[in-house]
Amino acid sequence: MKISNIICVLNWVKVLPFCFFAFLPLSAQTALTKYQPGVTPEGAVYYLPKTAMRFVVKVEQTTYTPGEYAAYAERYLALHDTGLEPAVSYRVIGLSMTTVGEPDTAKCYSVKFNAKSAASNMQLTEDGVLLTINAQATTPAALPAPFVPARKPAVVNPRQFLSEEILSAGSTAKRAELIAQDIFTIRESKNQLTRGEADYMPQDGEQLRIMLARLDQQDEALTKLFAGTTISDTSEFVISLCPMAEVKQQVLFRLSQKTGLVDADDLSGEPFYLTVEDLHTVAPPVEEEGKKRKKAPESGIYVNVPGRIRVTVTQSLRTLLTSEFAAGQFGNVELLSGELFNKRYTTHVWLNPVNGSVEKLEAEQPK
């Protein structure tokens, strides 16, 4: 039987108040059981999920170490504004978000199997969230792999390029002057090679490449004795939270340019704000006036009808991230009627593990 042929048997009911031990039998008889998540031959206790957010923040740390001859950088190499003191700074270079499902303890239900039911094949996650009925759950999407920094190149010791004359110089100023002269000599040699004017030209392109690479290495190493070294390292931080209501301009985290990521209440850091807006795509349940409340819940399986929310992360006046998605805790809970799970046909149900909605529903008559 196709989905279109069974829609008529769906019996949607109003949302009932959530209780921790809501026992929802597929038969007419109601009973209470001690909470125990999982599936047994007699029945099952399951959660519906709420949708949590997982923010991944990449922070770059830049460390500057002044060169040994930084005080002479402007005099001998015309390097202006060379720092004379060590410095460390931090900045955010990446921000991303993924959604994950986690058990909503306010939406815990129990169902008792009986001989007239075809819903005894239920699959739950390890923490008790309902995934499928009479179906095999698909492999959940893997979380993004942790960030792995690129391997840093080996640090070249510039002292291996210092001549005996430089090492035996009587003063720091004299050593700086001699090193600067070597730097200009190296640069002149590179110019002569690239112009084809060197006294000893390489015989082929590969030899030329090797010679230029060696001269570049010497130039860079010796120049760092004046200009200093700047090293950048990237770290990854994960922030998880699950909003149960709208949030406006809540501090998600703070970043200090001197110490990096700090606590949300640490005023030494610049704030990054989180806003969660309910888009109200699902109408709230309405109680019918004058209608008596039933003594016992109707039989069936509860599922989420999630509402869409918009999540925005800002810094000052800049929007760094915005995303819209369905979240189970912002919608309603409704019932898949127990009539769907009788012996006349087999109903297969797949639920979204992140928001608890029905992703797919199929029914077939037994052969």
N, C-alpha and C positions, 0 to 999 in steps of 0.2 A: 504494500500500500504506500503510495507517495505521500509526501508531507501535506500536499493540498487536500488529500482525502481525509486527513485526520484533524485538521484545524477545528472542525465543528465539535470535536469532543474535548477541546481545551476548556477547562473551567477555571477562569481567572477569578480570584477572590481578593477582597480588600486585605491590606497588610494587617496582620495581627500583632499585638504587643509582643516584643521579644522577651523570652525568658530563657534562663540557662538550661533548663531541662524541659524544653518543649518537645513532647513526644507526639509524633505525627504518624499514626498507623495508616497503612494502606487498606486495612479493613475497618469496619465500623467500631471495633473495640479499641478503647484507649487505655494505656497503662503507662506508669512511670518507671523509668529504669535509672540506675546509677550512671552518671556520666562516665563514659569510657570511649575515647575517640577510636574509630576504626570500624571494620566490618566483621561481623560474626555470622554464623549460619542463622541465627535468630533475628538479626537486625543490624542496623548501623547507626552510629552517631557521627555527625559531620558538621563542619563549619562552612560558612560562605566566606569568601575572602574580602578584605578591604585592600585598597590600592595604595601602596607606599611608593615614595619617590627616593631614588638613589642618585645623588649628585656626585659627580667626579670632578674635582678641582685640581688642575695642574698648576703648580707654583714653581716659577723659575727663581733660583737663588744665584745672584751674580756676586762673585768675590773678587775684589781688586787688591793686588799686592804690589806696592810700589817697587820700582827697580832699585838696584843697589846704587846706581848713579842718577837717580831721578832728579836730584838738585841741579844736575848739569845738562839736563835734557834740552832746555831752551838754548843754552849757550852754544852747545856743540852740534845739535841735530835740529835746531829750530822747531822743537816740539813744544807747543804752547799748552798751558793748563794741565800739565802733568801732575797728577796727584802725588802728594808726599806722604800721605797717611793711608793705612789699610781701610777698606770700606766694604760693606756688605749691604746688598739691597735685594728686595723681593718684589715680584709682580706676578699677577695671574696671567697665564698664557693660554689657558684652555678651561672651558666649563661645559659639561654635558650632563644629560639626565636620562635615566631609564626608569621604567616602572616595574614593580614586582608585587606579587600578591602575598599577603600574610593572613593568618587566621583572624577573623573578627569574632571575638568571644561573645559579643552581644548577639550574634547570629548563629547559635548552636541549636541543631535540630536532631531528633532521633526518629527513626522509622523502623517499624517492626514488619518483618517479612511474613507472608502467609501463603498458603497453598494456591490462592487465587491470584497471587502477584507475580508479575514477570520482571520485577525490578530488584531482584536479589543480587545481581551482578553489578556492584558499585565499586568504583575505584577512587581512592583517596590519596592525597599526598602524605608524606611522612608526618606532617603536623596536622593532619585531619581535614584538609580542605577538599571538598567534593570536586572530582575531575570529570568522571564519566559514569553513565549508566548503560549497561549492556554494550559497552564499546571499549576499545583499547585507546588509552590516552596517547596523544602524540608527544614526542620528545620535546620538553620545554626548551625554549631558547636559552642558550648559555649567556651568562653575564659577560660583559666585555672583559677581555684579558687585562690583567694588571699592567700598568705602564712599565716598560723596561727601558731605562736610559741607554742611549748609544754608548758604545765603548769609547773612552777618551783616548786620543793618540798619546803615545809615549812622550813624556816631557824630555826635551833635549837640554842637557846641561851646557850653558854657554861657556863655561870655563874651559871646556875642552878645545875651544877655538882661540883661546888667549895665547899670545906669543910669550916667549921668555922675557922679552923686553917689557911687555905690559906687566907681567907678574912681578918683575923686579923694580918697577917704578917706585920712587920714594914717597909719593903722596897720592891721595885719592883723586885730586884734580888732574894730576899727570896721567894716571891710569885711564880716567875718563876721556882725556884728550886723545890718547893713543888708540883706545877702542873706537872712538868716533872716526879716526883716520882709517882704521881697518874697515869700518862699515862703508865708508865712501869708496875705498879701493875695491871692495867686493861689488858694489853697485856699478862701478865703472867697468869692471870685468864682465858683468852681465850685459851691459850695453854693447860692449865690443863684440861679444859672442852673437848677440841677436842681430847685429849689423853686419856680421861677417868680417870684422876688422881686427879680430884678435890675432896675436902673433902665432899662436898654435890653435888652429881651428880643428874641431872634431871631424873625423872622416865620414861620419854618417849621422842621420837624424837621431838615432837612439843614443849615440854617444853624446850628442848635443843636449838631449833631454836630461840625461843623467848629470851632466856638468851643471846645467842651469838649476836642477833640483838641489844639488849640493850647495851651490852658491845661495839659493833662496833660504835654505835651512840655516846657513851661517848668518845671513843678513837678519833673519827673524830672531834668532837666538841672541845675537849681540844687541839688537835694537831693544829687546825686552829688558836689558840691563838699565836702560834709560826710561823707556815707556812703561815698564811694569807688565804684569800679567793679569788677564781677566779670565776667570773660569766660571762657566755657567753650569749649574746642576738643576735638574728638574725632578720634583717630587710630586706624588699623587696622593690626594686625600679624598676619602669617601665620606659623605654626609648623608645619612638616611633619616627620613622622617615620614610620618603618616598623618596628614591633616584630617581632622574630623569635622572641621567647619571652615568657613572662609577666613582668610588671613590677609591683612593689608599692611604692607611695609614692615614685615617682621624681619629682624636681623637673622640672616641665614649663617653668616660667618663674618669675621673681620680679618683684614690683612694689614699687618704692620710692615712698612718698608724696611724696618731694621731687624725685626725678629720673625717675620713670616706670618703664617696662619695662627691666629689667636682665638681665644674663646669669644663667644658672642657678646659677653658683658665686659670684655677688656677694651676700654676706651682708647688704648694706645693704637688700635688698628682702625682702618677705614672700613665702614660697614658696607656689606653687600646685602640687599634687601630682597625678601621673598614675598610675593603676592599670590594668593590662591583665590580665584573667582569662580563661584558657582554659576554656570551658564543656564541653569534651570531648564534643562532639556527634558526633564521628567517631572510631570505634575505630581504634587504630593497627594497621598491617599485622602479620600473624602469619606467620612462616615455618613451613611444614609440616615436621615432623621426618622425616628419612629420605628426603626427596624431593630428587633431584639437581637442581642448578641448570642451567638450559638454557644452552647455549653462546651462543645469540644471542637477543635480545629478540623477542617475537612481533610480528607486523606490526600496525599500527594507528595511532591518533592518541591521544596522551596528553592528558588533561584533569585539572583540579583537582577534588577533592571537598573543598570548603572546610569548615573547622570554625568554629563561632560563638564569638565572644569578647565580653566585656563590658568597656567602657571607662568609667572614672570619673575625673572631675577634681574635686578637693576643695581647699578653703581652710580651714585650721583644722579645725573640726568641721562645716563646711557643704559639702554636695554641690552643685556648680555645674552639672555635666553628667554624664549617664550615657546610654550607648547600647550596643545589642547589634547585631552584624552579622556576616556571614560573611567570613572572611579566608583567602585562599588558602594562606598560609604556615603556618596552624594545622591544616590537614587532610591529606589523602593525595593521591596522584596515581594515577590508574587509566587503563586502556587501553580505548579504543573499538576493538573488534576490526576488523581489516582486512576481515573478511567484510561489514561494513556498506558498504564502498566498492568493491564489484565491479560488473561491467557488467550484472548482472541487474536492478538498480534503482538509482536515484539517491537518495543520502541527503543531506539538508540539515541542517547543524548551526550553531547560533548559540551562542557562548560569552559569558559575562558578562565584560566587559572589566575589571572591578574585581577579581573573585576567581577567574576562570578556570573557573567551573562551566558545565555544559551548561544553557543557559536554554531551548532548544527543539531538538527533533530530529524531523525528518519524513523519510519515504521515499516515493518514488513509482516505479512501474514505467515504463520508457520506452515511449512510444507507438509 
